[in-house]
Amino acid sequence: MQVYINGETKNFPEDVLNLYQLLQLLELEPEQAGIAVALDRRVIHRQLWPTTEVFSGCQVEIVRAVQGG
């Protein structure tokens, strides 16, 4: 399945079912603070990631807060 992540097309196995699993496949820690996710231009609250389904063609934006100056 193809998913657009931060403007780039990525291919994933068809068994990706939800945002939580998608973040794990991207080697991000879904439990880590400072991550925000939007699906098709809607911000999805963290507690809904495990139940929010991802389909082929979805647009996902992932924002991570970083320290620095």
N, CA, C, O and CB atoms as a CASP TS submission, in Angstrom:
PFRMAT TS
TARGET T0000
AUTHOR 0000-0000-0000
METHOD Language model
MODEL 1
PARENT N/A
ATOM      1  N   MET     1       0.842  -1.170   0.000  1.00  0.00           N
ATOM      2  CA  MET     1       0.000   0.000   0.000  1.00  0.00           C
ATOM      3  C   MET     1       0.886   1.232   0.000  1.00  0.00           C
ATOM      4  O   MET     1       1.953   1.234   0.614  1.00  0.00           O
ATOM      5  CB  MET     1      -0.957  -0.002   1.208  1.00  0.00           C
ATOM      6  N   GLN     2       0.451   2.274  -0.683  1.00  0.00           N
ATOM      7  CA  GLN     2       1.201   3.525  -0.736  1.00  0.00           C
ATOM      8  C   GLN     2       0.573   4.542   0.209  1.00  0.00           C
ATOM      9  O   GLN     2      -0.637   4.766   0.207  1.00  0.00           O
ATOM     10  CB  GLN     2       1.245   4.079  -2.179  1.00  0.00           C
ATOM     11  N   VAL     3       1.437   5.149   1.013  1.00  0.00           N
ATOM     12  CA  VAL     3       1.009   6.193   1.939  1.00  0.00           C
ATOM     13  C   VAL     3       1.947   7.375   1.729  1.00  0.00           C
ATOM     14  O   VAL     3       3.152   7.194   1.556  1.00  0.00           O
ATOM     15  CB  VAL     3       1.025   5.693   3.444  1.00  0.00           C
ATOM     16  N   TYR     4       1.401   8.568   1.744  1.00  0.00           N
ATOM     17  CA  TYR     4       2.202   9.777   1.590  1.00  0.00           C
ATOM     18  C   TYR     4       2.567  10.281   2.982  1.00  0.00           C
ATOM     19  O   TYR     4       1.696  10.658   3.765  1.00  0.00           O
ATOM     20  CB  TYR     4       1.433  10.874   0.772  1.00  0.00           C
ATOM     21  N   ILE     5       3.853  10.282   3.279  1.00  0.00           N
ATOM     22  CA  ILE     5       4.321  10.692   4.602  1.00  0.00           C
ATOM     23  C   ILE     5       5.204  11.920   4.445  1.00  0.00           C
ATOM     24  O   ILE     5       6.261  11.866   3.816  1.00  0.00           O
ATOM     25  CB  ILE     5       5.094   9.539   5.314  1.00  0.00           C
ATOM     26  N   ASN     6       4.751  13.034   5.029  1.00  0.00           N
ATOM     27  CA  ASN     6       5.464  14.303   4.937  1.00  0.00           C
ATOM     28  C   ASN     6       5.838  14.617   3.492  1.00  0.00           C
ATOM     29  O   ASN     6       6.938  15.092   3.212  1.00  0.00           O
ATOM     30  CB  ASN     6       6.717  14.274   5.811  1.00  0.00           C
ATOM     31  N   GLY     7       4.897  14.341   2.574  1.00  0.00           N
ATOM     32  CA  GLY     7       5.083  14.675   1.167  1.00  0.00           C
ATOM     33  C   GLY     7       5.806  13.635   0.340  1.00  0.00           C
ATOM     34  O   GLY     7       5.942  13.814  -0.871  1.00  0.00           O
ATOM     35  N   GLU     8       6.278  12.549   0.945  1.00  0.00           N
ATOM     36  CA  GLU     8       6.982  11.501   0.211  1.00  0.00           C
ATOM     37  C   GLU     8       6.137  10.244   0.152  1.00  0.00           C
ATOM     38  O   GLU     8       5.466   9.886   1.119  1.00  0.00           O
ATOM     39  CB  GLU     8       8.341  11.199   0.858  1.00  0.00           C
ATOM     40  N   THR     9       6.177   9.578  -0.996  1.00  0.00           N
ATOM     41  CA  THR     9       5.452   8.324  -1.145  1.00  0.00           C
ATOM     42  C   THR     9       6.266   7.199  -0.523  1.00  0.00           C
ATOM     43  O   THR     9       7.447   7.026  -0.824  1.00  0.00           O
ATOM     44  CB  THR     9       5.152   8.027  -2.637  1.00  0.00           C
ATOM     45  N   LYS    10       5.614   6.438   0.350  1.00  0.00           N
ATOM     46  CA  LYS    10       6.250   5.275   0.982  1.00  0.00           C
ATOM     47  C   LYS    10       5.370   4.068   0.737  1.00  0.00           C
ATOM     48  O   LYS    10       4.144   4.175   0.727  1.00  0.00           O
ATOM     49  CB  LYS    10       6.476   5.501   2.517  1.00  0.00           C
ATOM     50  N   ASN    11       5.995   2.920   0.540  1.00  0.00           N
ATOM     51  CA  ASN    11       5.268   1.670   0.354  1.00  0.00           C
ATOM     52  C   ASN    11       5.360   0.829   1.621  1.00  0.00           C
ATOM     53  O   ASN    11       6.424   0.706   2.227  1.00  0.00           O
ATOM     54  CB  ASN    11       5.818   0.887  -0.860  1.00  0.00           C
ATOM     55  N   PHE    12       4.228   0.256   2.006  1.00  0.00           N
ATOM     56  CA  PHE    12       4.153  -0.565   3.208  1.00  0.00           C
ATOM     57  C   PHE    12       3.389  -1.837   2.891  1.00  0.00           C
ATOM     58  O   PHE    12       2.611  -1.895   1.938  1.00  0.00           O
ATOM     59  CB  PHE    12       3.480   0.206   4.371  1.00  0.00           C
ATOM     60  N   PRO    13       3.629  -2.872   3.722  1.00  0.00           N
ATOM     61  CA  PRO    13       2.846  -4.093   3.533  1.00  0.00           C
ATOM     62  C   PRO    13       1.364  -3.812   3.776  1.00  0.00           C
ATOM     63  O   PRO    13       1.013  -2.895   4.518  1.00  0.00           O
ATOM     64  CB  PRO    13       3.344  -5.212   4.478  1.00  0.00           C
ATOM     65  N   GLU    14       0.521  -4.586   3.163  1.00  0.00           N
ATOM     66  CA  GLU    14      -0.922  -4.380   3.283  1.00  0.00           C
ATOM     67  C   GLU    14      -1.438  -4.562   4.708  1.00  0.00           C
ATOM     68  O   GLU    14      -2.545  -4.119   5.013  1.00  0.00           O
ATOM     69  CB  GLU    14      -1.647  -5.328   2.366  1.00  0.00           C
ATOM     70  N   ASP    15      -0.677  -5.195   5.578  1.00  0.00           N
ATOM     71  CA  ASP    15      -1.191  -5.458   6.918  1.00  0.00           C
ATOM     72  C   ASP    15      -1.016  -4.288   7.884  1.00  0.00           C
ATOM     73  O   ASP    15      -1.333  -4.419   9.066  1.00  0.00           O
ATOM     74  CB  ASP    15      -0.516  -6.667   7.480  1.00  0.00           C
ATOM     75  N   VAL    16      -0.517  -3.147   7.405  1.00  0.00           N
ATOM     76  CA  VAL    16      -0.480  -1.953   8.255  1.00  0.00           C
ATOM     77  C   VAL    16      -1.923  -1.525   8.468  1.00  0.00           C
ATOM     78  O   VAL    16      -2.637  -1.236   7.508  1.00  0.00           O
ATOM     79  CB  VAL    16       0.384  -0.788   7.609  1.00  0.00           C
ATOM     80  N   LEU    17      -2.345  -1.485   9.702  1.00  0.00           N
ATOM     81  CA  LEU    17      -3.746  -1.220   9.974  1.00  0.00           C
ATOM     82  C   LEU    17      -4.005   0.115  10.632  1.00  0.00           C
ATOM     83  O   LEU    17      -5.065   0.706  10.428  1.00  0.00           O
ATOM     84  CB  LEU    17      -4.292  -2.287  10.824  1.00  0.00           C
ATOM     85  N   ASN    18      -3.049   0.611  11.426  1.00  0.00           N
ATOM     86  CA  ASN    18      -3.331   1.829  12.183  1.00  0.00           C
ATOM     87  C   ASN    18      -2.097   2.721  12.284  1.00  0.00           C
ATOM     88  O   ASN    18      -0.988   2.323  11.925  1.00  0.00           O
ATOM     89  CB  ASN    18      -3.836   1.478  13.580  1.00  0.00           C
ATOM     90  N   LEU    19      -2.318   3.938  12.781  1.00  0.00           N
ATOM     91  CA  LEU    19      -1.215   4.906  12.892  1.00  0.00           C
ATOM     92  C   LEU    19      -0.109   4.426  13.820  1.00  0.00           C
ATOM     93  O   LEU    19       1.071   4.647  13.550  1.00  0.00           O
ATOM     94  CB  LEU    19      -1.739   6.240  13.384  1.00  0.00           C
ATOM     95  N   TYR    20      -0.486   3.773  14.906  1.00  0.00           N
ATOM     96  CA  TYR    20       0.509   3.278  15.860  1.00  0.00           C
ATOM     97  C   TYR    20       1.483   2.324  15.160  1.00  0.00           C
ATOM     98  O   TYR    20       2.698   2.456  15.305  1.00  0.00           O
ATOM     99  CB  TYR    20      -0.185   2.564  17.053  1.00  0.00           C
ATOM    100  N   GLN    21       0.949   1.370  14.407  1.00  0.00           N
ATOM    101  CA  GLN    21       1.793   0.416  13.684  1.00  0.00           C
ATOM    102  C   GLN    21       2.628   1.114  12.618  1.00  0.00           C
ATOM    103  O   GLN    21       3.785   0.755  12.399  1.00  0.00           O
ATOM    104  CB  GLN    21       0.933  -0.676  13.042  1.00  0.00           C
ATOM    105  N   LEU    22       2.051   2.098  11.963  1.00  0.00           N
ATOM    106  CA  LEU    22       2.785   2.844  10.943  1.00  0.00           C
ATOM    107  C   LEU    22       4.001   3.542  11.550  1.00  0.00           C
ATOM    108  O   LEU    22       5.089   3.504  10.975  1.00  0.00           O
ATOM    109  CB  LEU    22       1.865   3.873  10.266  1.00  0.00           C
ATOM    110  N   LEU    23       3.822   4.173  12.698  1.00  0.00           N
ATOM    111  CA  LEU    23       4.947   4.835  13.366  1.00  0.00           C
ATOM    112  C   LEU    23       6.031   3.833  13.730  1.00  0.00           C
ATOM    113  O   LEU    23       7.219   4.129  13.599  1.00  0.00           O
ATOM    114  CB  LEU    23       4.469   5.569  14.625  1.00  0.00           C
ATOM    115  N   GLN    24       5.634   2.655  14.184  1.00  0.00           N
ATOM    116  CA  GLN    24       6.614   1.617  14.510  1.00  0.00           C
ATOM    117  C   GLN    24       7.396   1.201  13.268  1.00  0.00           C
ATOM    118  O   GLN    24       8.610   1.013  13.341  1.00  0.00           O
ATOM    119  CB  GLN    24       5.918   0.394  15.132  1.00  0.00           C
ATOM    120  N   LEU    25       6.717   1.056  12.126  1.00  0.00           N
ATOM    121  CA  LEU    25       7.405   0.696  10.885  1.00  0.00           C
ATOM    122  C   LEU    25       8.378   1.783  10.439  1.00  0.00           C
ATOM    123  O   LEU    25       9.375   1.501   9.774  1.00  0.00           O
ATOM    124  CB  LEU    25       6.389   0.430   9.782  1.00  0.00           C
ATOM    125  N   LEU    26       8.085   3.014  10.805  1.00  0.00           N
ATOM    126  CA  LEU    26       8.976   4.133  10.484  1.00  0.00           C
ATOM    127  C   LEU    26      10.092   4.290  11.513  1.00  0.00           C
ATOM    128  O   LEU    26      10.860   5.251  11.474  1.00  0.00           O
ATOM    129  CB  LEU    26       8.178   5.427  10.392  1.00  0.00           C
ATOM    130  N   GLU    27      10.167   3.330  12.433  1.00  0.00           N
ATOM    131  CA  GLU    27      11.176   3.311  13.495  1.00  0.00           C
ATOM    132  C   GLU    27      11.075   4.521  14.407  1.00  0.00           C
ATOM    133  O   GLU    27      12.083   5.049  14.876  1.00  0.00           O
ATOM    134  CB  GLU    27      12.563   3.244  12.895  1.00  0.00           C
ATOM    135  N   LEU    28       9.846   4.951  14.650  1.00  0.00           N
ATOM    136  CA  LEU    28       9.568   6.000  15.627  1.00  0.00           C
ATOM    137  C   LEU    28       8.923   5.333  16.835  1.00  0.00           C
ATOM    138  O   LEU    28       8.216   4.335  16.694  1.00  0.00           O
ATOM    139  CB  LEU    28       8.640   7.128  15.027  1.00  0.00           C
ATOM    140  N   GLU    29       9.162   5.870  17.993  1.00  0.00           N
ATOM    141  CA  GLU    29       8.574   5.342  19.214  1.00  0.00           C
ATOM    142  C   GLU    29       7.248   6.049  19.464  1.00  0.00           C
ATOM    143  O   GLU    29       7.250   7.203  19.891  1.00  0.00           O
ATOM    144  CB  GLU    29       9.536   5.518  20.422  1.00  0.00           C
ATOM    145  N   PRO    30       6.121   5.399  19.215  1.00  0.00           N
ATOM    146  CA  PRO    30       4.830   6.054  19.396  1.00  0.00           C
ATOM    147  C   PRO    30       4.574   6.544  20.823  1.00  0.00           C
ATOM    148  O   PRO    30       3.784   7.467  21.023  1.00  0.00           O
ATOM    149  CB  PRO    30       3.742   5.115  18.998  1.00  0.00           C
ATOM    150  N   GLU    31       5.220   5.950  21.798  1.00  0.00           N
ATOM    151  CA  GLU    31       5.036   6.348  23.196  1.00  0.00           C
ATOM    152  C   GLU    31       5.869   7.576  23.563  1.00  0.00           C
ATOM    153  O   GLU    31       5.655   8.173  24.618  1.00  0.00           O
ATOM    154  CB  GLU    31       5.397   5.194  24.117  1.00  0.00           C
ATOM    155  N   GLN    32       6.805   7.953  22.712  1.00  0.00           N
ATOM    156  CA  GLN    32       7.695   9.077  22.987  1.00  0.00           C
ATOM    157  C   GLN    32       6.926  10.400  22.933  1.00  0.00           C
ATOM    158  O   GLN    32       6.097  10.618  22.050  1.00  0.00           O
ATOM    159  CB  GLN    32       8.864   9.095  21.984  1.00  0.00           C
ATOM    160  N   ALA    33       7.217  11.259  23.880  1.00  0.00           N
ATOM    161  CA  ALA    33       6.601  12.595  23.889  1.00  0.00           C
ATOM    162  C   ALA    33       7.149  13.416  22.722  1.00  0.00           C
ATOM    163  O   ALA    33       8.243  13.150  22.225  1.00  0.00           O
ATOM    164  CB  ALA    33       6.868  13.326  25.248  1.00  0.00           C
ATOM    165  N   GLY    34       6.388  14.403  22.296  1.00  0.00           N
ATOM    166  CA  GLY    34       6.872  15.326  21.282  1.00  0.00           C
ATOM    167  C   GLY    34       6.564  14.919  19.857  1.00  0.00           C
ATOM    168  O   GLY    34       7.122  15.497  18.925  1.00  0.00           O
ATOM    169  N   ILE    35       5.689  13.936  19.656  1.00  0.00           N
ATOM    170  CA  ILE    35       5.305  13.526  18.309  1.00  0.00           C
ATOM    171  C   ILE    35       3.839  13.896  18.098  1.00  0.00           C
ATOM    172  O   ILE    35       2.994  13.635  18.954  1.00  0.00           O
ATOM    173  CB  ILE    35       5.538  11.990  18.091  1.00  0.00           C
ATOM    174  N   ALA    36       3.551  14.503  16.954  1.00  0.00           N
ATOM    175  CA  ALA    36       2.177  14.811  16.573  1.00  0.00           C
ATOM    176  C   ALA    36       1.933  14.226  15.185  1.00  0.00           C
ATOM    177  O   ALA    36       2.825  14.224  14.336  1.00  0.00           O
ATOM    178  CB  ALA    36       1.908  16.359  16.594  1.00  0.00           C
ATOM    179  N   VAL    37       0.718  13.730  14.965  1.00  0.00           N
ATOM    180  CA  VAL    37       0.394  13.090  13.695  1.00  0.00           C
ATOM    181  C   VAL    37      -0.919  13.647  13.158  1.00  0.00           C
ATOM    182  O   VAL    37      -1.902  13.777  13.887  1.00  0.00           O
ATOM    183  CB  VAL    37       0.308  11.556  13.859  1.00  0.00           C
ATOM    184  N   ALA    38      -0.911  13.972  11.865  1.00  0.00           N
ATOM    185  CA  ALA    38      -2.133  14.365  11.168  1.00  0.00           C
ATOM    186  C   ALA    38      -2.383  13.346  10.058  1.00  0.00           C
ATOM    187  O   ALA    38      -1.457  12.924   9.365  1.00  0.00           O
ATOM    188  CB  ALA    38      -2.023  15.829  10.589  1.00  0.00           C
ATOM    189  N   LEU    39      -3.619  12.966   9.905  1.00  0.00           N
ATOM    190  CA  LEU    39      -4.026  12.033   8.857  1.00  0.00           C
ATOM    191  C   LEU    39      -5.028  12.756   7.969  1.00  0.00           C
ATOM    192  O   LEU    39      -6.088  13.186   8.424  1.00  0.00           O
ATOM    193  CB  LEU    39      -4.640  10.711   9.457  1.00  0.00           C
ATOM    194  N   ASP    40      -4.677  12.882   6.702  1.00  0.00           N
ATOM    195  CA  ASP    40      -5.526  13.606   5.745  1.00  0.00           C
ATOM    196  C   ASP    40      -5.946  14.969   6.297  1.00  0.00           C
ATOM    197  O   ASP    40      -7.121  15.336   6.267  1.00  0.00           O
ATOM    198  CB  ASP    40      -6.774  12.772   5.400  1.00  0.00           C
ATOM    199  N   ARG    41      -4.962  15.702   6.797  1.00  0.00           N
ATOM    200  CA  ARG    41      -5.095  17.085   7.283  1.00  0.00           C
ATOM    201  C   ARG    41      -5.864  17.224   8.598  1.00  0.00           C
ATOM    202  O   ARG    41      -6.286  18.326   8.949  1.00  0.00           O
ATOM    203  CB  ARG    41      -5.775  17.912   6.239  1.00  0.00           C
ATOM    204  N   ARG    42      -6.050  16.135   9.320  1.00  0.00           N
ATOM    205  CA  ARG    42      -6.712  16.183  10.631  1.00  0.00           C
ATOM    206  C   ARG    42      -5.755  15.680  11.681  1.00  0.00           C
ATOM    207  O   ARG    42      -5.225  14.575  11.560  1.00  0.00           O
ATOM    208  CB  ARG    42      -8.020  15.346  10.640  1.00  0.00           C
ATOM    209  N   VAL    43      -5.523  16.473  12.711  1.00  0.00           N
ATOM    210  CA  VAL    43      -4.662  16.038  13.805  1.00  0.00           C
ATOM    211  C   VAL    43      -5.383  14.922  14.554  1.00  0.00           C
ATOM    212  O   VAL    43      -6.557  15.046  14.905  1.00  0.00           O
ATOM    213  CB  VAL    43      -4.305  17.229  14.765  1.00  0.00           C
ATOM    214  N   ILE    44      -4.664  13.838  14.789  1.00  0.00           N
ATOM    215  CA  ILE    44      -5.225  12.682  15.486  1.00  0.00           C
ATOM    216  C   ILE    44      -4.617  12.621  16.876  1.00  0.00           C
ATOM    217  O   ILE    44      -3.396  12.579  17.024  1.00  0.00           O
ATOM    218  CB  ILE    44      -4.960  11.356  14.701  1.00  0.00           C
ATOM    219  N   HIS    45      -5.458  12.617  17.884  1.00  0.00           N
ATOM    220  CA  HIS    45      -4.968  12.544  19.266  1.00  0.00           C
ATOM    221  C   HIS    45      -4.251  11.222  19.503  1.00  0.00           C
ATOM    222  O   HIS    45      -4.659  10.178  18.994  1.00  0.00           O
ATOM    223  CB  HIS    45      -6.133  12.707  20.271  1.00  0.00           C
ATOM    224  N   ARG    46      -3.197  11.283  20.269  1.00  0.00           N
ATOM    225  CA  ARG    46      -2.335  10.134  20.536  1.00  0.00           C
ATOM    226  C   ARG    46      -3.117   8.897  20.977  1.00  0.00           C
ATOM    227  O   ARG    46      -2.817   7.790  20.528  1.00  0.00           O
ATOM    228  CB  ARG    46      -1.321  10.494  21.594  1.00  0.00           C
ATOM    229  N   GLN    47      -4.097   9.063  21.835  1.00  0.00           N
ATOM    230  CA  GLN    47      -4.822   7.899  22.338  1.00  0.00           C
ATOM    231  C   GLN    47      -5.645   7.203  21.237  1.00  0.00           C
ATOM    232  O   GLN    47      -6.098   6.073  21.420  1.00  0.00           O
ATOM    233  CB  GLN    47      -5.740   8.321  23.482  1.00  0.00           C
ATOM    234  N   LEU    48      -5.832   7.876  20.108  1.00  0.00           N
ATOM    235  CA  LEU    48      -6.583   7.284  18.994  1.00  0.00           C
ATOM    236  C   LEU    48      -5.689   6.607  17.950  1.00  0.00           C
ATOM    237  O   LEU    48      -6.199   5.965  17.032  1.00  0.00           O
ATOM    238  CB  LEU    48      -7.414   8.349  18.321  1.00  0.00           C
ATOM    239  N   TRP    49      -4.375   6.740  18.075  1.00  0.00           N
ATOM    240  CA  TRP    49      -3.474   6.143  17.088  1.00  0.00           C
ATOM    241  C   TRP    49      -3.690   4.635  16.908  1.00  0.00           C
ATOM    242  O   TRP    49      -3.714   4.160  15.772  1.00  0.00           O
ATOM    243  CB  TRP    49      -2.040   6.401  17.493  1.00  0.00           C
ATOM    244  N   PRO    50      -3.847   3.870  17.999  1.00  0.00           N
ATOM    245  CA  PRO    50      -4.025   2.420  17.803  1.00  0.00           C
ATOM    246  C   PRO    50      -5.322   2.038  17.096  1.00  0.00           C
ATOM    247  O   PRO    50      -5.422   0.931  16.567  1.00  0.00           O
ATOM    248  CB  PRO    50      -3.979   1.729  19.132  1.00  0.00           C
ATOM    249  N   THR    51      -6.302   2.911  17.072  1.00  0.00           N
ATOM    250  CA  THR    51      -7.582   2.566  16.456  1.00  0.00           C
ATOM    251  C   THR    51      -7.863   3.355  15.176  1.00  0.00           C
ATOM    252  O   THR    51      -8.921   3.184  14.571  1.00  0.00           O
ATOM    253  CB  THR    51      -8.697   2.797  17.442  1.00  0.00           C
ATOM    254  N   THR    52      -6.937   4.211  14.758  1.00  0.00           N
ATOM    255  CA  THR    52      -7.126   5.004  13.542  1.00  0.00           C
ATOM    256  C   THR    52      -6.514   4.260  12.364  1.00  0.00           C
ATOM    257  O   THR    52      -5.294   4.119  12.273  1.00  0.00           O
ATOM    258  CB  THR    52      -6.493   6.421  13.690  1.00  0.00           C
ATOM    259  N   GLU    53      -7.362   3.790  11.472  1.00  0.00           N
ATOM    260  CA  GLU    53      -6.914   2.995  10.335  1.00  0.00           C
ATOM    261  C   GLU    53      -6.243   3.862   9.271  1.00  0.00           C
ATOM    262  O   GLU    53      -6.613   5.014   9.044  1.00  0.00           O
ATOM    263  CB  GLU    53      -8.089   2.242   9.727  1.00  0.00           C
ATOM    264  N   VAL    54      -5.248   3.263   8.635  1.00  0.00           N
ATOM    265  CA  VAL    54      -4.524   3.910   7.534  1.00  0.00           C
ATOM    266  C   VAL    54      -4.799   3.093   6.279  1.00  0.00           C
ATOM    267  O   VAL    54      -4.676   1.868   6.282  1.00  0.00           O
ATOM    268  CB  VAL    54      -2.967   4.014   7.829  1.00  0.00           C
ATOM    269  N   PHE    55      -5.171   3.782   5.211  1.00  0.00           N
ATOM    270  CA  PHE    55      -5.482   3.129   3.945  1.00  0.00           C
ATOM    271  C   PHE    55      -4.527   3.626   2.865  1.00  0.00           C
ATOM    272  O   PHE    55      -3.903   4.676   3.012  1.00  0.00           O
ATOM    273  CB  PHE    55      -6.954   3.389   3.537  1.00  0.00           C
ATOM    274  N   SER    56      -4.422   2.879   1.799  1.00  0.00           N
ATOM    275  CA  SER    56      -3.602   3.291   0.672  1.00  0.00           C
ATOM    276  C   SER    56      -4.090   4.644   0.170  1.00  0.00           C
ATOM    277  O   SER    56      -5.293   4.861   0.019  1.00  0.00           O
ATOM    278  CB  SER    56      -3.640   2.234  -0.461  1.00  0.00           C
ATOM    279  N   GLY    57      -3.153   5.552  -0.089  1.00  0.00           N
ATOM    280  CA  GLY    57      -3.475   6.889  -0.564  1.00  0.00           C
ATOM    281  C   GLY    57      -3.619   7.925   0.529  1.00  0.00           C
ATOM    282  O   GLY    57      -3.752   9.114   0.240  1.00  0.00           O
ATOM    283  N   CYS    58      -3.593   7.495   1.782  1.00  0.00           N
ATOM    284  CA  CYS    58      -3.706   8.450   2.894  1.00  0.00           C
ATOM    285  C   CYS    58      -2.485   9.366   2.925  1.00  0.00           C
ATOM    286  O   CYS    58      -1.386   8.984   2.524  1.00  0.00           O
ATOM    287  CB  CYS    58      -3.854   7.705   4.249  1.00  0.00           C
ATOM    288  N   GLN    59      -2.711  10.584   3.414  1.00  0.00           N
ATOM    289  CA  GLN    59      -1.623  11.532   3.613  1.00  0.00           C
ATOM    290  C   GLN    59      -1.386  11.667   5.116  1.00  0.00           C
ATOM    291  O   GLN    59      -2.287  12.021   5.876  1.00  0.00           O
ATOM    292  CB  GLN    59      -1.948  12.923   2.959  1.00  0.00           C
ATOM    293  N   VAL    60      -0.164  11.379   5.518  1.00  0.00           N
ATOM    294  CA  VAL    60       0.200  11.432   6.930  1.00  0.00           C
ATOM    295  C   VAL    60       1.295  12.464   7.101  1.00  0.00           C
ATOM    296  O   VAL    60       2.298  12.446   6.386  1.00  0.00           O
ATOM    297  CB  VAL    60       0.660  10.039   7.454  1.00  0.00           C
ATOM    298  N   GLU    61       1.098  13.361   8.048  1.00  0.00           N
ATOM    299  CA  GLU    61       2.129  14.332   8.408  1.00  0.00           C
ATOM    300  C   GLU    61       2.569  14.014   9.830  1.00  0.00           C
ATOM    301  O   GLU    61       1.745  13.890  10.736  1.00  0.00           O
ATOM    302  CB  GLU    61       1.606  15.818   8.284  1.00  0.00           C
ATOM    303  N   ILE    62       3.872  13.884  10.010  1.00  0.00           N
ATOM    304  CA  ILE    62       4.441  13.565  11.320  1.00  0.00           C
ATOM    305  C   ILE    62       5.367  14.712  11.700  1.00  0.00           C
ATOM    306  O   ILE    62       6.264  15.082  10.943  1.00  0.00           O
ATOM    307  CB  ILE    62       5.211  12.184  11.306  1.00  0.00           C
ATOM    308  N   VAL    63       5.135  15.265  12.878  1.00  0.00           N
ATOM    309  CA  VAL    63       5.951  16.362  13.371  1.00  0.00           C
ATOM    310  C   VAL    63       6.563  15.921  14.693  1.00  0.00           C
ATOM    311  O   VAL    63       5.870  15.414  15.575  1.00  0.00           O
ATOM    312  CB  VAL    63       5.113  17.676  13.538  1.00  0.00           C
ATOM    313  N   ARG    64       7.877  16.122  14.817  1.00  0.00           N
ATOM    314  CA  ARG    64       8.573  15.780  16.059  1.00  0.00           C
ATOM    315  C   ARG    64       9.238  17.027  16.611  1.00  0.00           C
ATOM    316  O   ARG    64       9.933  17.752  15.899  1.00  0.00           O
ATOM    317  CB  ARG    64       9.623  14.655  15.827  1.00  0.00           C
ATOM    318  N   ALA    65       9.008  17.262  17.899  1.00  0.00           N
ATOM    319  CA  ALA    65       9.672  18.366  18.574  1.00  0.00           C
ATOM    320  C   ALA    65      11.114  17.961  18.882  1.00  0.00           C
ATOM    321  O   ALA    65      11.376  16.840  19.318  1.00  0.00           O
ATOM    322  CB  ALA    65       8.912  18.764  19.874  1.00  0.00           C
ATOM    323  N   VAL    66      12.044  18.890  18.649  1.00  0.00           N
ATOM    324  CA  VAL    66      13.444  18.627  18.942  1.00  0.00           C
ATOM    325  C   VAL    66      14.024  19.777  19.744  1.00  0.00           C
ATOM    326  O   VAL    66      13.600  20.926  19.615  1.00  0.00           O
ATOM    327  CB  VAL    66      14.246  18.410  17.648  1.00  0.00           C
ATOM    328  N   GLN    67      14.994  19.448  20.565  1.00  0.00           N
ATOM    329  CA  GLN    67      15.685  20.474  21.332  1.00  0.00           C
ATOM    330  C   GLN    67      16.836  21.025  20.521  1.00  0.00           C
ATOM    331  O   GLN    67      17.369  20.365  19.628  1.00  0.00           O
ATOM    332  CB  GLN    67      16.186  19.919  22.673  1.00  0.00           C
ATOM    333  N   GLY    68      17.197  22.220  20.844  1.00  0.00           N
ATOM    334  CA  GLY    68      18.349  22.797  20.156  1.00  0.00           C
ATOM    335  C   GLY    68      18.209  24.294  20.083  1.00  0.00           C
ATOM    336  O   GLY    68      17.258  24.884  20.595  1.00  0.00           O
ATOM    337  N   GLY    69      19.150  24.871  19.454  1.00  0.00           N
ATOM    338  CA  GLY    69      19.071  26.317  19.357  1.00  0.00           C
ATOM    339  C   GLY    69      19.885  26.853  18.240  1.00  0.00           C
ATOM    340  O   GLY    69      19.921  28.065  18.028  1.00  0.00           O
TER
END
